[in-house]
Amino acid sequence: MAFTRLEARYIDRDKLDTLLRKEFGSGYGVEAQGDVIEITASRQLTEAEVKSVTWGY
């Protein structure tokens, strides 16, 4: 499993949830603590995927 850490304040959670379901089905986990969202999945999110769920993109 791979981990991706994101700064929560920059992330659109609805877009992130949609992306994760599309890419990983039910094979992922999300843990939010403070200002950090940690995603556990079969691979890390790509830079393009992260940008697609970031506010302002």
DSSP file (Angstrom, degrees, kcal/mol; ACC not computed):
  #  RESIDUE AA STRUCTURE BP1 BP2  ACC     N-H-->O    O-->H-N    N-H-->O    O-->H-N    TCO  KAPPA ALPHA  PHI   PSI    X-CA   Y-CA   Z-CA
    1    1 A M              0   0    0      0, 0.0     2,-0.3     0, 0.0    41,-0.2   0.000 360.0 360.0 360.0 147.9    0.0    0.0    0.0
    2    2 A A  E     -A   41   0A   0     39,-3.7    39,-2.3    41,-0.1     2,-0.4  -0.827 360.0-139.8-115.8 154.9    1.1    3.5   -0.7
    3    3 A F  E     -A   40   0A   0     -2,-0.3     2,-0.4    37,-0.2    37,-0.2  -0.918  11.5-171.3-117.7 140.4    0.4    6.7    1.2
    4    4 A T  E     -A   39   0A   0     35,-2.2    35,-3.1    -2,-0.4     2,-0.5  -0.998   9.6-159.6-126.6 127.6   -0.4   10.2   -0.1
    5    5 A R  E     -A   38   0A   0     -2,-0.4     2,-0.3    33,-0.2    33,-0.2  -0.918  13.0-179.2-110.1 132.4   -0.5   13.1    2.4
    6    6 A L  E     -A   37   0A   0     31,-2.7    31,-2.8    -2,-0.5     2,-0.7  -0.938  34.8-112.0-128.7 149.3   -2.4   16.3    1.5
    7    7 A E  E >   -A   36   0A   0     -2,-0.3     3,-1.7    29,-0.2     4,-0.3  -0.745  28.9-147.2 -80.3 116.2   -3.0   19.6    3.2
    8    8 A A  G >  S+     0   0    0     27,-2.4     3,-1.6    -2,-0.7    -1,-0.2   0.803  89.5  65.4 -57.9 -35.6   -6.7   19.5    4.0
    9    9 A R  G 3  S+     0   0    0     26,-0.4    -1,-0.3     1,-0.3    27,-0.1   0.707 104.6  46.1 -66.1 -17.7   -7.3   23.3    3.7
   10   10 A Y  G <  S+     0   0    0     -3,-1.7    45,-2.7    44,-0.1     2,-0.4   0.437  96.4  93.9 -99.6  -0.8   -6.5   23.1   -0.1
   11   11 A I  B <   -C   54   0B   0     -3,-1.6     2,-0.9    -4,-0.3    43,-0.2  -0.783  66.2-142.0-105.4 134.2   -8.6   20.1   -0.9
   12   12 A D     >  -     0   0    0     41,-3.2     4,-2.4    -2,-0.4     5,-0.2  -0.825  18.6-158.9 -86.1 105.8  -12.1   19.9   -2.2
   13   13 A R  H  > S+     0   0    0     -2,-0.9     4,-2.8     1,-0.2     5,-0.2   0.838  87.1  54.5 -62.1 -35.7  -13.3   16.8   -0.2
   14   14 A D  H  > S+     0   0    0      2,-0.2     4,-2.2     1,-0.2    -1,-0.2   0.936 111.3  44.9 -63.5 -45.1  -16.2   16.1   -2.6
   15   15 A K  H  > S+     0   0    0      2,-0.2     4,-2.6     1,-0.2    -2,-0.2   0.899 113.5  51.2 -63.9 -40.0  -13.8   16.0   -5.6
   16   16 A L  H  X S+     0   0    0     -4,-2.4     4,-2.8    37,-0.2     5,-0.2   0.938 109.7  48.8 -63.0 -46.9  -11.4   13.9   -3.6
   17   17 A D  H  X S+     0   0    0     -4,-2.8     4,-2.2     1,-0.2    -1,-0.2   0.911 112.6  48.6 -59.6 -43.1  -14.1   11.4   -2.6
   18   18 A T  H  X S+     0   0    0     -4,-2.2     4,-2.2    -5,-0.2    -1,-0.2   0.926 112.6  48.1 -62.9 -45.6  -15.3   11.1   -6.2
   19   19 A L  H  X S+     0   0    0     -4,-2.6     4,-2.8     1,-0.2     5,-0.3   0.924 111.6  49.4 -61.2 -46.2  -11.7   10.6   -7.5
   20   20 A L  H  X S+     0   0    0     -4,-2.8     4,-2.8     1,-0.2     5,-0.4   0.907 111.6  48.0 -63.9 -42.1  -10.9    8.0   -5.0
   21   21 A R  H  X S+     0   0    0     -4,-2.2     4,-1.5    -5,-0.2    -1,-0.2   0.909 114.5  47.7 -63.2 -41.0  -14.0    6.0   -5.7
   22   22 A K  H  < S+     0   0    0     -4,-2.2    -2,-0.2    -5,-0.2    -1,-0.2   0.925 121.3  34.4 -65.4 -45.4  -13.4    6.2   -9.4
   23   23 A E  H  < S+     0   0    0     -4,-2.8    -2,-0.2    -5,-0.2    -3,-0.2   0.840 135.2  18.4 -81.2 -34.7   -9.7    5.2   -9.2
   24   24 A F  H >< S-     0   0    0     -4,-2.8     3,-2.7     1,-0.3     2,-0.3   0.413  78.9-154.0-122.9   0.0   -9.7    2.7   -6.3
   25   25 A G  T 3< S-     0   0    0     -4,-1.5    -1,-0.3    -5,-0.4    -2,-0.1  -0.432  78.3 -26.2  60.2-121.8  -13.3    1.5   -5.8
   26   26 A S  T 3  S+     0   0    0     -2,-0.3     2,-0.9     1,-0.1    -1,-0.3   0.291 116.1 101.8-104.0   9.0  -13.5    0.5   -2.2
   27   27 A G    <   +     0   0    0     -3,-2.7    15,-0.4    -7,-0.2     2,-0.3  -0.261  67.3  73.4 -92.2  48.8   -9.8   -0.3   -2.0
   28   28 A Y        -     0   0    0     -2,-0.9     2,-0.3    13,-0.1    13,-0.2  -0.973  59.5-146.7-150.3 163.7   -8.6    2.8   -0.2
   29   29 A G  E     -B   40   0A   0     11,-2.5    11,-2.7    -2,-0.3     2,-0.4  -0.981   6.1-159.4-133.5 148.8   -8.6    4.5    3.2
   30   30 A V  E     -B   39   0A   0     -2,-0.3     2,-0.4     9,-0.2     9,-0.2  -0.996   8.2-179.1-129.6 130.1   -8.8    8.1    4.2
   31   31 A E  E     -B   38   0A   0      7,-2.4     7,-3.1    -2,-0.4     2,-0.5  -0.991   7.6-164.4-129.6 124.8   -7.7    9.5    7.6
   32   32 A A  E     +B   37   0A   0     -2,-0.4     2,-0.4     5,-0.2     5,-0.2  -0.934  13.4 168.6-111.8 125.8   -8.0   13.2    8.4
   33   33 A Q  E >   -B   36   0A   0      3,-2.6     3,-2.0    -2,-0.5     2,-0.2  -0.956  61.9 -49.2-137.3 116.6   -6.1   14.6   11.4
   34   34 A G  T 3  S-     0   0    0     -2,-0.4     0, 0.0     1,-0.3     0, 0.0  -0.412 123.9 -14.3  61.6-123.5   -5.9   18.4   11.9
   35   35 A D  T 3  S+     0   0    0     -2,-0.2   -27,-2.4   -27,-0.1     2,-0.4   0.211 120.8  87.4 -96.6  14.2   -4.7   20.0    8.6
   36   36 A V  E <   -AB   7  33A   0     -3,-2.0    -3,-2.6   -29,-0.3     2,-0.5  -0.943  53.0-165.0-122.7 135.7   -3.6   16.7    7.0
   37   37 A I  E     -AB   6  32A   0    -31,-2.8   -31,-2.7    -2,-0.4     2,-0.5  -0.980  12.6-162.9-111.7 124.5   -5.5   14.1    4.9
   38   38 A E  E     -AB   5  31A   0     -7,-3.1    -7,-2.4    -2,-0.5     2,-0.5  -0.942   2.4-163.2-111.8 125.6   -3.7   10.8    4.6
   39   39 A I  E     -AB   4  30A   0    -35,-3.1   -35,-2.2    -2,-0.5     2,-0.5  -0.911   3.1-162.5-109.8 130.0   -4.8    8.5    1.8
   40   40 A T  E     +AB   3  29A   0    -11,-2.7   -11,-2.5    -2,-0.5     2,-0.3  -0.960  32.2 133.8-111.4 123.1   -3.9    4.8    1.8
   41   41 A A  E    S-A    2   0A   0    -39,-2.3   -39,-3.7    -2,-0.5   -13,-0.1  -0.876  70.5 -80.8-154.4-177.4   -4.3    3.0   -1.6
   42   42 A S  S    S+     0   0    0    -15,-0.4     2,-0.3    -2,-0.3   -39,-0.1   0.688 113.0   8.3 -70.4 -17.4   -2.5    0.7   -4.0
   43   43 A R  S    S-     0   0    0    -41,-0.2   -41,-0.1   -42,-0.0     2,-0.1  -0.968  87.5 -92.6-152.5 164.5   -0.5    3.6   -5.4
   44   44 A Q        -     0   0    0     -2,-0.3     2,-0.2     1,-0.1   -40,-0.1  -0.439  49.1 -99.3 -74.4 155.5    0.1    7.3   -4.6
   45   45 A L        -     0   0    0     -2,-0.1    -1,-0.1    -6,-0.1     2,-0.1  -0.525  41.0-118.5 -70.9 143.8   -2.0    9.9   -6.2
   46   46 A T     >  -     0   0    0     -2,-0.2     4,-2.4     1,-0.1     5,-0.2  -0.342  23.5-108.0 -76.8 165.3   -0.3   11.6   -9.2
   47   47 A E  H  > S+     0   0    0      1,-0.2     4,-2.5     2,-0.2     5,-0.2   0.895 122.2  52.3 -59.6 -40.4    0.4   15.3   -9.3
   48   48 A A  H  > S+     0   0    0      2,-0.2     4,-1.9     1,-0.2    -1,-0.2   0.889 108.7  49.9 -64.2 -39.4   -2.4   15.7  -11.9
   49   49 A E  H  > S+     0   0    0      2,-0.2     4,-0.7     1,-0.2    -2,-0.2   0.913 110.8  49.2 -65.4 -42.1   -4.8   13.9   -9.6
   50   50 A V  H >< S+     0   0    0     -4,-2.4     3,-1.2     1,-0.2     4,-0.3   0.934 111.0  49.8 -62.9 -45.2   -3.9   16.1   -6.6
   51   51 A K  H >< S+     0   0    0     -4,-2.5     3,-1.2     1,-0.3    -1,-0.2   0.861 103.7  60.9 -60.3 -35.2   -4.3   19.2   -8.7
   52   52 A S  H 3< S+     0   0    0     -4,-1.9    -1,-0.3     1,-0.3    -2,-0.2   0.693 110.8  39.3 -69.0 -17.2   -7.7   18.1   -9.9
   53   53 A V  T << S+     0   0    0     -3,-1.2   -41,-3.2    -4,-0.7     2,-0.4   0.279  95.2 102.9-112.7   8.6   -9.0   18.0   -6.3
   54   54 A T  B X  S-C   11   0B   0     -3,-1.2     3,-1.6    -4,-0.3   -43,-0.2  -0.753  82.1-102.0 -95.1 138.3   -7.2   21.2   -5.1
   55   55 A W  T 3  S+     0   0    0    -45,-2.7    -1,-0.1    -2,-0.4    -2,-0.1  -0.282 106.0  29.1 -55.7 137.5   -9.2   24.5   -4.7
   56   56 A G  T 3         0   0    0     -3,-0.0    -1,-0.2     1,-0.0    -5,-0.0   0.369 360.0 360.0  94.4  -4.2   -8.6   26.8   -7.6
   57   57 A Y    <         0   0    0     -3,-1.6    -2,-0.1    -6,-0.2    -6,-0.0   0.393 360.0 360.0-110.1 360.0   -7.9   24.2  -10.3
